[in-house]
């Protein structure tokens, strides 16, 4: 007996502020990636389907995107700046040697 099937995984890639096409409000939209994988004996082996969507947090409207559109939105998201470690000088701090 061979047991096979599919399993879905949902990943939230980013939260992006966009103007909603349905309600017209500038609101946060979650950019999500849904991957469906083929599984054999309950072990996911390889992806068989990938979909990208955005969902408005104000009205709940969802819109499906292509991979290229999702990549463009992700490229436009500003990456957070690394925070200095405790005890490490910040990047803008200048140490002046004493004479």
C-alpha positions as a Markdown table, in Angstrom:
| # | Residue | x | y | z |
|---|---|---|---|---|
| 1 | Unk | 0.0 | 0.0 | 0.0 |
| 2 | Unk | 1.4 | 3.4 | -1.0 |
| 3 | Unk | 0.1 | 6.5 | 0.8 |
| 4 | Unk | 0.4 | 9.7 | -1.2 |
| 5 | Unk | -1.2 | 13.1 | -1.3 |
| 6 | Unk | -0.6 | 16.8 | -1.0 |
| 7 | Unk | 0.1 | 19.3 | 1.8 |
| 8 | Unk | -0.2 | 23.0 | 1.7 |
| 9 | Unk | 2.1 | 25.5 | 3.3 |
| 10 | Unk | 1.4 | 29.2 | 3.8 |
| 11 | Unk | 4.2 | 31.7 | 4.3 |
| 12 | Unk | 3.8 | 35.4 | 5.1 |
| 13 | Unk | 6.6 | 37.2 | 3.1 |
| 14 | Unk | 6.0 | 40.8 | 4.0 |
| 15 | Unk | 3.6 | 43.5 | 5.2 |
| 16 | Unk | 3.3 | 46.2 | 2.6 |
| 17 | Unk | 1.4 | 49.5 | 2.6 |
| 18 | Unk | -0.6 | 49.7 | -0.7 |
| 19 | Unk | -3.8 | 51.5 | -1.8 |
| 20 | Unk | -6.5 | 48.8 | -1.9 |
| 21 | Unk | -8.2 | 48.3 | -5.3 |
| 22 | Unk | -11.5 | 47.4 | -3.6 |
| 23 | Unk | -11.9 | 49.8 | -0.7 |
| 24 | Unk | -9.5 | 52.5 | -1.9 |
| 25 | Unk | -7.9 | 52.9 | 1.5 |
| 26 | Unk | -4.1 | 53.1 | 1.9 |
| 27 | Unk | -3.7 | 50.1 | 4.2 |
| 28 | Unk | -1.3 | 47.3 | 5.1 |
| 29 | Unk | -1.4 | 44.3 | 2.8 |
| 30 | Unk | 0.0 | 40.9 | 3.7 |
| 31 | Unk | 2.0 | 39.3 | 0.9 |
| 32 | Unk | 1.7 | 35.6 | 1.2 |
| 33 | Unk | 3.1 | 32.6 | -0.7 |
| 34 | Unk | 1.1 | 29.3 | -0.7 |
| 35 | Unk | 3.1 | 26.2 | -1.7 |
| 36 | Unk | 1.4 | 22.8 | -2.4 |
| 37 | Unk | 3.8 | 19.9 | -2.1 |
| 38 | Unk | 3.4 | 16.3 | -3.1 |
| 39 | Unk | 3.9 | 13.9 | -0.2 |
| 40 | Unk | 4.7 | 10.3 | -0.1 |
| 41 | Unk | 4.1 | 8.4 | 3.2 |
| 42 | Unk | 3.4 | 11.8 | 4.9 |
| 43 | Unk | 6.8 | 13.2 | 3.8 |
| 44 | Unk | 6.6 | 16.3 | 1.6 |
| 45 | Unk | 8.9 | 15.7 | -1.4 |
| 46 | Unk | 8.6 | 18.5 | -4.0 |
| 47 | Unk | 6.4 | 21.5 | -4.7 |
| 48 | Unk | 3.7 | 21.0 | -7.4 |
| 49 | Unk | 2.0 | 24.5 | -7.2 |
| 50 | Unk | 3.0 | 27.9 | -5.9 |
| 51 | Unk | 0.7 | 30.9 | -5.7 |
| 52 | Unk | 1.2 | 34.5 | -4.4 |
| 53 | Unk | -1.5 | 36.7 | -3.0 |
| 54 | Unk | -1.9 | 40.1 | -1.2 |
| 55 | Unk | -4.7 | 40.6 | 1.3 |
| 56 | Unk | -5.9 | 44.0 | 2.5 |
| 57 | Unk | -6.0 | 44.2 | 6.3 |
| 58 | Unk | -8.7 | 46.9 | 6.2 |
| 59 | Unk | -11.4 | 45.2 | 4.1 |
| 60 | Unk | -10.0 | 41.7 | 3.6 |
| 61 | Unk | -10.0 | 41.7 | -0.2 |
| 62 | Unk | -7.4 | 39.3 | -1.7 |
| 63 | Unk | -5.7 | 39.5 | -5.1 |
| 64 | Unk | -3.6 | 36.8 | -6.7 |
| 65 | Unk | -0.2 | 37.9 | -8.1 |
| 66 | Unk | 2.3 | 36.4 | -10.5 |
| 67 | Unk | 5.8 | 35.5 | -9.1 |
| 68 | Unk | 7.3 | 38.5 | -10.9 |
| 69 | Unk | 4.8 | 40.9 | -9.3 |
| 70 | Unk | 5.5 | 39.4 | -5.9 |
| 71 | Unk | 9.2 | 39.7 | -6.5 |
| 72 | Unk | 8.8 | 43.4 | -7.5 |
| 73 | Unk | 6.8 | 44.1 | -4.3 |
| 74 | Unk | 9.5 | 42.3 | -2.2 |
| 75 | Unk | 12.2 | 44.3 | -3.9 |
| 76 | Unk | 10.4 | 47.5 | -3.0 |
| 77 | Unk | 10.2 | 46.7 | 0.7 |
| 78 | Unk | 12.9 | 48.5 | 2.6 |
| 79 | Unk | 15.0 | 46.0 | 4.6 |
| 80 | Unk | 15.4 | 46.9 | 8.3 |
| 81 | Unk | 18.7 | 48.3 | 9.3 |
| 82 | Unk | 20.8 | 46.1 | 11.6 |
| 83 | Unk | 20.8 | 47.3 | 15.2 |
| 84 | Unk | 24.1 | 47.7 | 17.0 |
| 85 | Unk | 25.0 | 44.9 | 19.5 |
| 86 | Unk | 25.2 | 45.8 | 23.2 |
| 87 | Unk | 28.6 | 47.1 | 23.9 |
| 88 | Unk | 29.4 | 47.8 | 20.2 |
| 89 | Unk | 29.6 | 51.4 | 19.0 |
| 90 | Unk | 26.8 | 52.4 | 16.5 |
| 91 | Unk | 27.8 | 53.0 | 12.9 |
| 92 | Unk | 27.4 | 56.8 | 13.3 |
| 93 | Unk | 29.4 | 57.0 | 16.6 |
| 94 | Unk | 33.0 | 58.2 | 16.0 |
| 95 | Unk | 35.7 | 57.4 | 18.5 |
| 96 | Unk | 38.4 | 60.1 | 18.7 |
| 97 | Unk | 41.8 | 59.0 | 19.8 |
| 98 | Unk | 43.1 | 60.9 | 22.7 |
| 99 | Unk | 46.6 | 62.4 | 22.3 |
